[in-house]
Amino acid sequence: MKMPIFPDATVYALLGYGVVFVGLILLMAVVILAGKAMSSKKAAPAAAPAAAGSAAAPAAVKDGPAAPGSAGQIALHNVSDKEAAMLMAIVADKLGKPLNELRFKSIKEVK
């Protein structure tokens, strides 16, 4: 008499589920490790601008005291003060950050 096919199908199904779950666990580990690597790369350069900002502060004092919370001078290339102010406000709003936490070095109209 022939054995029923049910035990073979069960073994194959369980092996298939096992392979899929092991693959998902490995993929989850890779994504977590990549996320940690990216967040550590993002945190390291953040310290460098803080040091550069403190070094640039004495240069701003030479021209006169900067307004509280300002980041110093900005170079405007063929852009009016009003347009530059609007652009900075829009960028601050889109980023969800206060304007005094952002530093604009240069604004240039691209044609």
Buried (B, 14 or more C-beta within 10 A) or exposed (E): EEEEEEEEEEEEEEEEEEEEEEEEEEEEEEEEEEEEEEEEEEEEEEEEEEEEEEEBEEEBEEEEEEEEEEBBBBEBEEBEEEEBEEBBEEBBEEEEEEBEEEEBEEBEEEE
